[in-house]
Amino acid sequence: MKFRPPLQQGYLLRRYKRFLADVELETGEQITLHCPNTGSMKNCQPEGAAVLFSESDNPKRKYRHTWEAVQVAHGHWAGINTSLTNELVAEAVEAGLIPELSATGGLHREVTFADSRFDLALGARELPHTWIEVKNVTLGPGAGEDDTGELCFPDAVTERGRKHLQTLIEVVRQGGRAVLFFCVQHTGAKQVRPADHIDARYGELLREAAERGVEIIAWKTKISPTLFSLDRPVPVNLEAPPAPVASGE
């Protein structure tokens, strides 16, 4: 994903109404960006943080600037534009970058299986052999926390994410190949794990999915003002959290 011209930089003043963010430029001018992320963006909106944004030449847009990335704790960068996530993965698959996934037989976007729509599918569009759900991962350590490199998903309770896992399990049950792909838009990522502390049920379903044959892949993203691209794989840690210790009387 190349940016021409390169992304511009500002400093975050606030994010509000989910879809808007005010930033201050080096000149002191303040502008409003479109925020293309409907999630909680936990640990990805620190006040005063450097942000990277693009500019559209579409005269019909009310807000012509789009927030693309933010500098988070420990100096790392996180890509917050979830509309780019599928494109980043599709671009890497088509380029032959992901050894486990080949687009030779065809790569298709937004393909329906049962009552779920998956982001990508490989093979014939009418009958794919591989179904891929892509998730954008940005939840890393916040300010005051150790720089462990551990990224977590999700950053909020996700009924939709649970449904996708259940449908991926059904894909495998019916003889298909199912893949959950974590696109980790965080330059400090060293591993990915389920955010059991945020959505314990999602963590349970993710482990069940892995046990039933759903493949889980995670790749870290390279982020710069001129280029976002998948960089290299990172391990997925599915170890269950320790059970709470019962307190004695």
Secondary structure per residue as TSV (DSSP state, phi and psi in degrees):
chain	resnum	aa	ss	phi	psi
A	1	M	-	360.0	101.1
A	2	K	B	-96.3	144.7
A	3	F	-	-114.0	114.9
A	4	R	S	-131.2	114.3
A	5	P	S	-71.1	169.4
A	6	P	-	-59.3	155.5
A	7	L	-	-61.6	148.1
A	8	Q	E	-96.3	163.2
A	9	Q	E	-121.0	143.9
A	10	G	E	-147.3	-168.0
A	11	Y	E	-131.9	130.7
A	12	L	E	-69.3	127.8
A	13	L	E	-96.3	-47.6
A	14	R	E	-170.3	153.1
A	15	R	E	-110.7	138.6
A	16	Y	E	-153.6	161.3
A	17	K	T	51.7	25.6
A	18	R	T	65.8	-42.3
A	19	F	T	-103.6	4.0
A	20	L	E	-128.3	150.4
A	21	A	E	-148.4	135.7
A	22	D	E	-97.9	135.2
A	23	V	E	-132.0	157.3
A	24	E	E	-112.4	132.2
A	25	L	-	-86.6	169.4
A	26	E	T	-58.4	-28.8
A	27	T	T	-76.0	-10.4
A	28	G	S	95.9	-11.1
A	29	E	-	-68.6	143.2
A	30	Q	E	-110.1	134.8
A	31	I	E	-132.8	161.9
A	32	T	E	-107.7	129.7
A	33	L	E	-103.4	151.8
A	34	H	E	-78.7	130.4
A	35	C	-	-101.4	106.5
A	36	P	-	-87.1	49.7
A	37	N	-	-148.1	118.4
A	38	T	-	-93.1	-1.7
A	39	G	S	-81.3	-173.6
A	40	S	-	-73.7	-24.5
A	41	M	-	53.0	38.5
A	42	K	T	-56.3	130.4
A	43	N	T	66.4	12.9
A	44	C	S	-120.9	19.9
A	45	Q	-	-143.6	48.0
A	46	P	-	-69.2	133.0
A	47	E	T	-59.7	132.7
A	48	G	T	87.0	-2.7
A	49	A	-	-69.2	148.2
A	50	A	E	-67.7	139.8
A	51	V	E	-129.2	152.8
A	52	L	E	-112.1	135.9
A	53	F	E	-140.9	152.9
A	54	S	E	-103.3	166.8
A	55	E	E	-130.0	129.3
A	56	S	-	-96.9	146.6
A	57	D	-	-98.9	14.1
A	58	N	-	-76.5	112.7
A	59	P	T	-69.0	-13.8
A	60	K	T	-84.4	-11.3
A	61	R	-	-76.5	133.5
A	62	K	S	-70.3	-41.9
A	63	Y	S	-117.0	109.3
A	64	R	-	-84.1	-8.9
A	65	H	E	-102.1	140.1
A	66	T	E	-122.3	128.9
A	67	W	E	-72.2	124.7
A	68	E	E	-110.6	-38.7
A	69	A	E	-154.0	161.7
A	70	V	E	-141.3	145.4
A	71	Q	E	-85.1	121.4
A	72	V	-	-105.6	-169.0
A	73	A	G	-55.3	148.1
A	74	H	G	67.6	17.3
A	75	G	G	80.0	6.2
A	76	H	-	-80.4	164.2
A	77	W	E	-114.6	142.7
A	78	A	E	-125.3	133.0
A	79	G	E	-88.0	119.6
A	80	I	-	-104.4	-3.0
A	81	N	-	-82.7	96.9
A	82	T	G	-71.1	-14.8
A	83	S	G	-72.2	-13.8
A	84	L	G	-90.1	-17.6
A	85	T	H	-57.2	-51.6
A	86	N	H	-62.3	-37.5
A	87	E	H	-65.9	-39.0
A	88	L	H	-60.6	-44.6
A	89	V	H	-70.7	-44.7
A	90	A	H	-60.8	-41.7
A	91	E	H	-60.0	-42.6
A	92	A	H	-68.7	-40.5
A	93	V	H	-64.6	-45.3
A	94	E	H	-65.1	-27.9
A	95	A	T	-83.1	-3.3
A	96	G	T	75.9	22.4
A	97	L	-	-78.7	-30.9
A	98	I	-	-95.3	108.3
A	99	P	T	-57.8	-34.2
A	100	E	T	-77.3	-13.5
A	101	L	-	-127.2	124.9
A	102	S	-	-120.8	132.8
A	103	A	-	-93.2	12.2
A	104	T	T	-55.5	-42.5
A	105	G	T	-85.9	2.0
A	106	G	-	120.3	139.9
A	107	L	E	-125.8	129.2
A	108	H	E	-129.0	151.1
A	109	R	E	-109.5	148.0
A	110	E	E	53.5	69.3
A	111	V	E	-113.0	134.5
A	112	T	E	-91.5	134.9
A	113	F	E	-130.6	123.4
A	114	A	T	52.9	-125.3
A	115	D	T	-104.6	19.6
A	116	S	E	-117.4	148.2
A	117	R	E	-112.4	119.4
A	118	F	E	-94.8	153.0
A	119	D	E	-66.5	-42.9
A	120	L	E	-138.1	156.1
A	121	A	E	-147.6	146.2
A	122	L	E	-111.9	143.9
A	123	G	E	105.2	-158.5
A	124	A	-	-69.6	138.5
A	125	R	S	-60.4	-37.3
A	126	E	S	-70.6	-29.4
A	127	L	S	-147.6	76.5
A	128	P	E	-64.9	154.0
A	129	H	E	-97.2	-16.4
A	130	T	E	-137.1	129.2
A	131	W	E	-111.8	131.8
A	132	I	E	-127.2	123.4
A	133	E	E	-106.2	127.9
A	134	V	E	-105.9	133.8
A	135	K	E	-124.3	135.2
A	136	N	E	-86.6	125.5
A	137	V	E	-116.8	121.4
A	138	T	-	-136.0	-3.5
A	139	L	B	-80.3	99.5
A	140	G	-	-115.1	-174.1
A	141	P	-	-59.7	140.5
A	142	G	-	-91.5	-179.3
A	143	A	T	-60.0	135.1
A	144	G	T	88.2	-6.5
A	145	E	S	-103.4	153.2
A	146	D	-	-63.4	145.5
A	147	D	-	-82.6	77.4
A	148	T	-	-82.0	-19.8
A	149	G	-	78.1	8.7
A	150	E	E	-89.6	118.0
A	151	L	E	-103.4	143.2
A	152	C	E	-123.9	151.7
A	153	F	E	-141.2	137.2
A	154	P	-	-89.5	175.5
A	155	D	S	-99.6	5.3
A	156	A	S	-160.3	160.5
A	157	V	-	-58.4	132.1
A	158	T	-	-130.9	97.9
A	159	E	H	-64.1	-39.4
A	160	R	H	-62.9	-41.4
A	161	G	H	-63.6	-37.6
A	162	R	H	-65.1	-42.2
A	163	K	H	-61.1	-41.3
A	164	H	H	-61.3	-40.9
A	165	L	H	-63.0	-43.0
A	166	Q	H	-63.5	-37.5
A	167	T	H	-72.9	-35.6
A	168	L	H	-61.2	-39.6
A	169	I	H	-61.1	-39.9
A	170	E	H	-67.1	-35.6
A	171	V	H	-56.3	-47.9
A	172	V	H	-64.4	-41.4
A	173	R	H	-59.6	-32.8
A	174	Q	T	-89.3	8.0
A	175	G	T	95.4	4.9
A	176	G	-	-91.9	177.2
A	177	R	E	-106.5	130.0
A	178	A	E	-122.9	134.5
A	179	V	E	-132.1	130.6
A	180	L	E	-104.3	119.8
A	181	F	E	-112.5	114.9
A	182	F	E	-88.6	108.9
A	183	C	E	-88.8	103.6
A	184	V	E	-92.5	95.5
A	185	Q	-	-87.3	68.4
A	186	H	B	-154.8	119.0
A	187	T	T	-72.4	-12.3
A	188	G	T	-96.3	7.5
A	189	A	-	-69.0	132.8
A	190	K	S	-120.3	-24.2
A	191	Q	E	-161.5	165.1
A	192	V	E	-125.5	142.9
A	193	R	E	-146.6	159.2
A	194	P	E	-67.3	143.4
A	195	A	-	-86.0	74.5
A	196	D	T	-60.9	-29.0
A	197	H	T	-72.4	-14.0
A	198	I	T	-105.4	-46.3
A	199	D	-	-139.8	87.7
A	200	A	H	-61.8	-35.6
A	201	R	H	-66.1	-37.0
A	202	Y	H	-62.1	-43.1
A	203	G	H	-59.7	-42.2
A	204	E	H	-62.1	-45.1
A	205	L	H	-67.1	-35.3
A	206	L	H	-64.0	-42.0
A	207	R	H	-67.7	-38.9
A	208	E	H	-63.4	-42.2
A	209	A	H	-60.1	-43.8
A	210	A	H	-62.7	-41.3
A	211	E	H	-65.1	-29.4
A	212	R	T	-92.4	3.9
A	213	G	T	108.8	1.3
A	214	V	-	-72.3	128.0
A	215	E	E	-83.4	137.3
A	216	I	E	-120.1	121.2
A	217	I	E	-124.0	141.5
A	218	A	E	-135.5	132.9
A	219	W	E	-129.8	138.6
A	220	K	E	-83.7	146.9
A	221	T	E	-104.9	139.2
A	222	K	E	-85.8	132.4
A	223	I	E	-128.2	125.0
A	224	S	-	-149.7	168.3
A	225	P	S	-64.1	-16.2
A	226	T	S	-110.9	-15.7
A	227	L	B	-156.1	131.7
A	228	F	E	-114.4	131.4
A	229	S	E	-158.4	153.6
A	230	L	E	-66.5	133.6
A	231	D	E	-103.9	-56.9
A	232	R	E	-162.8	159.1
A	233	P	E	-73.3	152.0
A	234	V	-	-128.6	149.5
A	235	P	-	-70.2	152.7
A	236	V	B	-108.5	121.9
A	237	N	-	-98.7	110.0
A	238	L	-	-102.6	14.0
A	239	E	-	-60.5	131.0
A	240	A	-	-70.6	146.8
A	241	P	-	-67.2	153.2
A	242	P	-	-63.2	144.1
A	243	A	-	-68.2	143.2
A	244	P	-	-62.8	142.1
A	245	V	-	-84.9	125.8
A	246	A	-	-69.5	133.7
A	247	S	-	-82.5	137.4
A	248	G	-	-82.0	164.3
A	249	E	-	-79.2	360.0
